[in-house]
Amino acid sequence: MLASVQIVAGLVTLIVGGELLVRGASAIATAMRIPPLIIGLTVVAFGTSAPELGVSLQAAYAGSVDVAVGNVIGSNIFNVLFVLGLSALFAPLIVSSQLIRFDVPLMIGASILTWWLARDGGLSRLDGLWLFGLLVVYLLMCFFNGRRKPTASAAPAIPTEDLVDEAEAAPRRLPLQFVYMVAGLVGLTFGAKWLVTGAVSVATWMGVSELIIGLTIVAIGTSLPEIVTSVVASIRGERDIAVGNVVGSNLFNLGCVLGISSIVAPQGIPVGAEALAFDMPVMIAVAAVCFPIFFTGQVIARWEGGLFLVYFVAYTTLLIVSQTHPSLAEQYRWVLGYVVVPLTLLTVAGSFLMSLRQPAHVEN
């Protein structure tokens, strides 16, 4: 009972802390005349990934490294399969050309790089520097690309006149914004501690591995900001933002969350054989399947969103079955690997080839 209370309290505190941190940092950045593009790429991206960062850092310090790794892997899988899938059910999602040409291939490459760096059984501090450096390069490239084509970027979904008004009023409220930032950091710290403590207690009580808890309860809980952002953007018609939020958040999770966690952990972050053999390849496959689906007319159709949701349910079911009925797990895995996945690949490939014969979606 106490563990459940800790998990709920931790999640609520994480969300509130992340909101306060983003509000304060965004206002300070505006007052300092930092370009809106940079605010969108850094403050907003950090805000939606702040819960993941807080949890993974706390887990790394506490020695619960499986929670730290599972949190990032599970969040990236959840973001694509569940967040995009649910958003696409509300309305077909428009995918910008920049995402297809640049961001999605980079997300695939970052996922593969993370697995490759961890193949020796862990992520060292040097590996963490590589991942964090990749994120810095990505942000710089986005910044210079935005400077060359300022009208093509809509990173912050904030009207220009609102930004101007905010910039004029922000200096008078700077002390309050610093209070927001400090309160947000405190909230993230305590929320992460409560969530990790509660999650580890639940794992021990249920006899479930910390990796499974990290891949499910913790990952879903820390991805709540992504759910809200993408679903609301989809409902409001800002569907390109719904997709960009997920891709950017996944890159931030790998580069910042896993990168910094590996750097600050005394001995780096060990990555178990189970995660290397199954969960990381699933993360790579989920990232890779985005490319042909996104390319088909540059729209994620409702049926494709439904397909994402079905796969999320199938993946989560496999995680549960592997813990509760190990003897059935191999059969379930066989059906997924040799029947469901090939049929899906054939369907996606057929849709992809048909899209090559049709005019591409024209962006406004």
C-alpha positions as CSV (number, residue, x, y, z in Angstrom):
1,M,0.0,0.0,0.0
2,L,2.8,2.4,0.9
3,A,4.6,1.6,-2.3
4,S,1.5,2.4,-4.4
5,V,1.1,5.8,-2.5
6,Q,4.8,6.5,-3.2
7,I,4.4,5.7,-7.0
8,V,1.3,8.0,-7.3
9,A,2.8,10.8,-5.2
10,G,6.0,10.5,-7.2
11,L,4.3,10.7,-10.6
12,V,2.2,13.7,-9.5
13,T,5.2,15.5,-8.1
14,L,7.2,14.8,-11.2
15,I,4.6,16.3,-13.5
16,V,4.1,19.4,-11.3
17,G,7.8,19.8,-11.0
18,G,8.4,19.5,-14.7
19,E,5.6,22.1,-15.4
20,L,7.1,24.6,-12.9
21,L,10.6,24.0,-14.3
22,V,9.5,24.6,-17.9
23,R,7.4,27.6,-17.0
24,G,10.3,29.3,-15.2
25,A,13.0,28.4,-17.7
26,S,10.8,29.4,-20.7
27,A,10.1,32.8,-19.2
28,I,13.8,33.4,-18.3
29,A,14.8,32.4,-21.8
30,T,12.3,34.8,-23.3
31,A,13.5,37.6,-21.1
32,M,17.1,36.9,-22.2
33,R,15.9,37.3,-25.9
34,I,16.8,33.7,-26.7
35,P,15.3,32.8,-30.1
36,P,11.9,31.0,-29.9
37,L,13.4,28.1,-31.9
38,I,16.0,27.4,-29.3
39,I,13.3,27.6,-26.5
40,G,11.2,25.1,-28.3
41,L,14.1,22.7,-29.0
42,T,15.7,22.9,-25.5
43,V,13.2,24.0,-22.9
44,V,10.1,22.2,-24.3
45,A,12.1,19.1,-25.1
46,F,13.7,19.1,-21.7
47,G,10.3,19.7,-20.0
48,T,8.7,16.6,-21.5
49,S,11.7,14.5,-20.8
50,A,12.4,16.0,-17.3
51,P,10.5,13.1,-15.5
52,E,12.6,10.5,-17.3
53,L,15.8,12.4,-16.5
54,G,14.9,12.7,-12.8
55,V,13.9,9.1,-12.5
56,S,17.0,7.7,-14.3
57,L,19.4,9.9,-12.4
58,Q,17.8,8.9,-9.1
59,A,17.8,5.2,-10.1
60,A,21.4,5.4,-11.2
61,Y,22.4,6.9,-7.8
62,A,20.3,4.4,-5.9
63,G,21.9,1.5,-7.7
64,S,18.7,0.5,-9.5
65,V,20.3,0.6,-12.9
66,D,17.7,-1.7,-14.5
67,V,15.0,0.9,-13.7
68,A,17.2,3.7,-15.3
69,V,17.7,1.7,-18.5
70,G,14.2,0.3,-18.6
71,N,12.8,3.8,-18.1
72,V,14.4,5.1,-21.3
73,I,13.9,2.1,-23.5
74,G,10.3,1.7,-22.3
75,S,9.6,5.4,-22.8
76,N,10.9,5.4,-26.3
77,I,8.8,2.4,-27.2
78,F,5.7,3.8,-25.5
79,N,6.1,7.2,-27.2
80,V,5.9,5.8,-30.7
81,L,3.5,2.9,-30.2
82,F,1.1,4.4,-27.7
83,V,1.4,8.2,-27.9
84,L,1.5,8.4,-31.7
85,G,-1.0,5.6,-32.0
86,L,-3.5,7.3,-29.7
87,S,-2.9,10.7,-31.3
88,A,-3.5,9.3,-34.8
89,L,-6.9,7.8,-33.7
90,F,-8.1,11.3,-33.0
91,A,-7.0,12.6,-36.4
92,P,-4.5,11.4,-39.0
93,L,-1.1,13.0,-38.2
94,I,0.8,15.1,-40.7
95,V,4.5,14.4,-40.9
96,S,6.8,17.2,-42.1
97,S,9.4,16.6,-44.7
98,Q,12.2,17.6,-42.3
99,L,11.2,14.8,-39.9
100,I,11.4,12.2,-42.7
101,R,14.7,13.5,-44.1
102,F,16.5,14.3,-40.9
103,D,14.9,13.7,-37.5
104,V,13.6,10.2,-38.0
105,P,16.8,8.8,-39.6
106,L,18.7,10.4,-36.7
107,M,16.3,8.8,-34.1
108,I,17.0,5.4,-35.8
109,G,20.7,6.0,-35.8
110,A,20.7,7.1,-32.2
111,S,18.8,4.0,-31.2
112,I,21.3,1.7,-33.0
113,L,24.3,3.6,-31.6
114,T,22.9,3.2,-28.0
115,W,22.6,-0.6,-28.5
116,W,26.1,-0.7,-30.1
117,L,27.7,1.2,-27.2
118,A,25.9,-1.1,-24.7
119,R,26.8,-4.4,-26.4
120,D,29.7,-4.9,-24.1
121,G,27.3,-5.1,-21.1
122,G,27.0,-1.4,-20.1
123,L,27.2,2.3,-20.9
124,S,30.4,3.8,-19.6
125,R,31.0,7.5,-18.9
126,L,32.6,7.8,-22.3
127,D,29.6,6.2,-23.9
128,G,27.4,8.8,-22.1
129,L,29.5,11.6,-23.5
130,W,29.0,10.2,-27.0
131,L,25.2,10.1,-26.6
132,F,25.1,13.6,-25.0
133,G,27.4,15.0,-27.7
134,L,25.1,13.6,-30.4
135,L,22.2,15.5,-28.8
136,V,24.3,18.8,-28.7
137,V,25.2,18.3,-32.4
138,Y,21.5,17.7,-33.2
139,L,20.4,20.9,-31.4
140,L,23.1,22.9,-33.2
141,M,22.1,21.6,-36.6
142,C,18.4,22.4,-35.8
143,F,19.4,25.9,-34.8
144,F,21.4,26.7,-37.9
145,N,18.8,25.1,-40.1
146,G,16.1,27.2,-38.4
147,R,18.3,30.3,-39.0
148,R,18.5,29.5,-42.7
149,K,14.8,28.8,-43.0
150,P,13.0,30.7,-40.2
151,T,9.6,30.2,-41.6
152,A,9.9,26.5,-41.8
153,S,10.2,25.9,-38.1
154,A,7.3,25.9,-35.7
155,A,9.1,24.4,-32.7
156,P,7.3,26.5,-30.1
157,A,3.5,26.5,-30.8
158,I,3.2,30.1,-29.4
159,P,2.0,33.1,-31.5
160,T,4.6,35.7,-32.2
161,E,2.6,38.5,-30.6
162,D,2.4,36.5,-27.4
163,L,6.1,36.0,-27.4
164,V,6.6,39.7,-27.8
165,D,4.3,40.5,-24.9
166,E,5.9,37.9,-22.8
167,A,9.4,39.3,-23.6
168,E,8.3,42.7,-22.4
169,A,6.7,41.5,-19.2
170,A,9.2,38.8,-18.3
171,P,12.0,40.9,-16.8
172,R,9.6,42.1,-14.1
173,R,8.8,38.6,-13.1
174,L,12.3,37.1,-13.2
175,P,12.5,36.5,-9.4
176,L,9.3,34.6,-9.5
177,Q,10.5,32.5,-12.5
178,F,13.7,31.6,-10.6
179,V,11.4,30.4,-7.7
180,Y,9.4,28.3,-10.2
181,M,12.7,26.8,-11.5
182,V,13.9,25.9,-8.0
183,A,10.6,24.5,-7.0
184,G,10.5,22.5,-10.2
185,L,13.9,21.0,-9.5
186,V,13.0,20.2,-6.0
187,G,9.7,18.6,-7.2
188,L,11.6,16.5,-9.8
189,T,14.1,15.4,-7.2
190,F,11.6,14.2,-4.6
191,G,9.1,12.9,-7.1
192,A,11.8,10.8,-8.8
193,K,13.0,9.4,-5.4
194,W,9.4,8.4,-4.4
195,L,8.7,6.9,-7.7
196,V,11.9,4.8,-7.9
197,T,11.5,3.7,-4.2
198,G,7.9,2.7,-4.8
199,A,8.6,0.9,-8.1
200,V,11.5,-1.1,-6.6
201,S,9.2,-2.1,-3.7
202,V,6.5,-3.2,-6.0
203,A,9.0,-5.2,-8.1
204,T,10.2,-6.9,-4.9
205,W,6.7,-7.7,-3.7
206,M,5.5,-9.0,-7.0
207,G,8.7,-10.9,-7.7
208,V,9.1,-9.0,-11.0
209,S,12.4,-7.8,-12.2
210,E,13.3,-4.1,-11.9
211,L,13.8,-4.0,-15.7
212,I,10.1,-5.0,-16.3
213,I,8.9,-2.3,-13.8
214,G,11.1,0.3,-15.6
215,L,9.8,-0.8,-19.0
216,T,6.2,-0.6,-17.9
217,I,5.0,1.4,-14.8
218,V,7.9,3.8,-14.7
219,A,8.2,4.4,-18.4
220,I,4.4,5.0,-18.8
221,G,4.3,7.3,-15.8
222,T,7.2,9.4,-16.9
223,S,5.8,9.7,-20.5
224,L,2.6,11.4,-19.3
225,P,3.8,14.8,-20.5
226,E,4.3,13.4,-24.0
227,I,0.8,11.9,-24.0
228,V,-0.8,15.2,-23.1
229,T,1.3,17.3,-25.5
230,S,0.7,15.1,-28.5
231,V,-2.9,14.3,-28.0
232,V,-3.8,17.9,-27.3
233,A,-1.8,19.0,-30.4
234,S,-3.7,16.4,-32.5
235,I,-7.1,17.6,-31.2
236,R,-6.2,21.2,-31.9
237,G,-5.1,20.4,-35.5
238,E,-1.4,21.0,-34.8
239,R,-0.6,17.5,-35.9
240,D,2.9,18.1,-37.1
241,I,3.8,19.1,-33.5
242,A,2.3,15.9,-32.2
243,V,4.8,13.9,-34.3
244,G,7.7,16.2,-33.7
245,N,7.2,16.1,-30.0
246,V,7.6,12.3,-29.9
247,V,10.6,12.2,-32.2
248,G,12.3,15.0,-30.3
249,S,11.5,13.5,-26.9
250,N,13.0,10.1,-28.0
251,L,16.2,11.8,-29.1
252,F,16.3,13.7,-25.8
253,N,15.8,10.5,-23.8
254,L,18.7,8.8,-25.5
255,G,21.1,11.8,-25.7
256,C,20.3,13.6,-22.4
257,V,18.6,11.1,-20.1
258,L,20.7,8.0,-20.8
259,G,23.8,10.1,-21.7
260,I,23.8,12.1,-18.5
261,S,22.8,9.1,-16.3
262,S,25.8,7.2,-17.7
263,I,28.1,10.2,-17.1
264,V,27.1,10.8,-13.4
265,A,26.9,7.1,-12.4
266,P,30.1,6.1,-10.6
267,Q,30.7,3.0,-12.7
268,G,28.5,3.8,-15.7
269,I,25.2,2.0,-16.2
270,P,25.2,-1.8,-16.7
271,V,22.8,-3.1,-19.3
272,G,21.5,-6.6,-18.8
273,A,21.6,-9.4,-21.4
274,E,17.8,-9.4,-21.5
275,A,17.6,-5.7,-22.5
276,L,20.4,-6.1,-25.1
277,A,18.9,-9.2,-26.6
278,F,15.2,-8.1,-26.8
279,D,14.1,-4.7,-25.5
280,M,16.8,-2.6,-27.2
281,P,16.2,-4.4,-30.6
282,V,12.5,-3.7,-30.1
283,M,13.3,0.0,-29.5
284,I,15.3,0.0,-32.7
285,A,12.6,-1.8,-34.7
286,V,9.9,0.6,-33.4
287,A,12.1,3.6,-34.5
288,A,12.9,2.0,-37.9
289,V,9.2,1.2,-38.8
290,C,8.5,4.9,-38.4
291,F,10.3,5.7,-41.6
292,P,8.2,3.8,-44.2
293,I,5.0,4.6,-42.2
294,F,5.8,8.3,-42.1
295,F,6.8,8.3,-45.7
296,T,3.5,6.9,-47.0
297,G,1.9,10.2,-48.0
298,Q,3.6,12.0,-45.1
299,V,0.6,11.1,-43.0
300,I,0.1,8.6,-40.1
301,A,-3.4,7.2,-40.9
302,R,-5.8,6.1,-38.3
303,W,-5.3,2.4,-39.2
304,E,-1.6,2.9,-38.7
305,G,-2.2,4.4,-35.3
306,G,-4.4,1.5,-34.5
307,L,-1.6,-0.9,-35.6
308,F,0.8,1.0,-33.2
309,L,-1.6,0.5,-30.3
310,V,-2.0,-3.2,-31.1
311,Y,1.8,-3.7,-31.1
312,F,2.1,-1.8,-27.8
313,V,-0.5,-4.1,-26.2
314,A,1.3,-7.2,-27.7
315,Y,4.7,-6.0,-26.4
316,T,3.4,-5.2,-22.9
317,T,1.6,-8.6,-22.8
318,L,4.8,-10.4,-23.7
319,L,6.6,-8.6,-20.8
320,I,3.9,-9.7,-18.4
321,V,3.7,-13.3,-19.7
322,S,7.5,-13.6,-19.5
323,Q,7.3,-13.0,-15.8
324,T,4.1,-14.8,-14.9
325,H,4.1,-17.8,-17.3
326,P,7.7,-18.2,-18.6
327,S,6.8,-21.5,-20.4
328,L,4.3,-19.6,-22.6
329,A,6.6,-16.7,-23.3
330,E,8.6,-18.5,-26.0
331,Q,5.5,-19.6,-27.8
332,Y,4.1,-16.0,-27.7
333,R,7.4,-14.7,-28.9
334,W,7.4,-17.2,-31.8
335,V,3.9,-16.1,-32.9
336,L,4.9,-12.4,-32.8
337,G,8.3,-12.9,-34.5
338,Y,7.3,-15.4,-37.3
339,V,3.6,-14.5,-37.9
340,V,2.5,-11.1,-36.8
341,V,5.7,-9.1,-37.5
342,P,6.2,-10.5,-41.1
343,L,2.5,-9.8,-41.9
344,T,2.9,-6.3,-40.7
345,L,6.1,-5.8,-42.6
346,L,4.4,-7.0,-45.8
347,T,1.5,-4.6,-45.2
348,V,3.8,-1.6,-44.5
349,A,6.0,-2.4,-47.5
350,G,3.0,-2.7,-49.8
351,S,1.7,0.7,-48.5
352,F,5.2,2.2,-48.9
353,L,5.5,1.0,-52.5
354,M,2.1,2.3,-53.4
355,S,2.9,5.7,-51.9
356,L,5.9,5.9,-54.3
357,R,3.5,5.9,-57.2
358,Q,1.3,8.6,-55.8
359,P,1.9,12.3,-55.4
360,A,3.4,13.2,-52.0
361,H,1.4,15.1,-49.5
362,V,2.0,18.8,-50.0
363,E,2.7,20.8,-46.8
364,N,1.2,24.2,-46.2
